[in-house]
Amino acid sequence: MTQEPSLIEYPCDFPIKVFGEAQPGFAEAVAMVVRCHDAGFDAATIEARSSSKARYTCLTCTVRATSREQLDNLYRDLTSHPMVKTAL
């Protein structure tokens, strides 16, 4: 099986949106997962937005992407985390 050519030129800064219920520790939990895949990730750079009724939170984490494999593994770990509803 051959892989399709990537539309992304690595390395690059790559934003990932992570959605979950608004709850204490959500941003910290997401930052821990991201740091496993990007050791230089700074949690202070996370941008947070609340839904209109403040039930959900959307976090934007900009990671330093070095490969498709790194991003695939990061998305897999984020979406399998119990606090995360989805990641885009």
N, C-alpha and C positions, 0 to 999 in steps of 0.2 A: 504494500500500500504506500503510495507516495503522498506526501503532504502538499497541500495547496500552498502557493507562495503567499507569504504574509503581506497584509496591507499596512502593517505597522513596521516602521524602521526602528530596530533596537540598537542601543538602549534609548529609552524615552520616558518622559513623565506621562503617566497614564491614570486618568481619573476613574475611580470605581464608586458607584453609588450603592450603598448598603441600607436596606430598609428593615425596620423591626419595630416592635411595640415600644412606646416610650416607657422606659424603666431605668432605675438607677443601675449604673455599671455597664450600660449598653455600649457607650463609646469606648470605654476602657477594654471591654471584651473584644470588640472589633479591632482596636489598636493592637492588642496582643496577637491576634491571628495575622494581621497584616505584617507585623514585625517579624514573624517567623519566615516570611517570604521576602521581606525588604528590611534588612537589618538597620538601614539608615533612616527608616520611616520615623517622622516626628509627629507624635499624636497631637501636638499643638496646632498642626496644620489642618486638622479635620474640620470641615464645615458642616454644621448641623442645621437642619430645618425641621420644624414640626408640622404635622398635618393640621388642617383647619380646626379640628376639634382636639388637637394635641394628644391624640391617642397613639399616633405613630411618629417615628423619627426617621429622617433620611440623612445619612451621613455620606459626605463625599470625601473619599480618601485618595489622594494623589500619590501613587507609588512610582518608584523608579523601576520600570519594566525592562528586564534584560533578555527575556525570551518568551516564546509562546508557552512553553512548558511551565515557566514560572507563573504566568497569568492563569493558566488552566488549573494548576495546583492551588493557587490562591482562591479562585472562584469556588473550587470544590470544597476547600476548608471553610470558607465563609458560609456557603449555602448549607453545609452540614452542621453549622453551629446552632444550638437550640434557641438562641436569642434572635437569630437572623431569619427574616421571612423570605427575602430574596436579595440578590446582588446583580447589578447591571454594569 
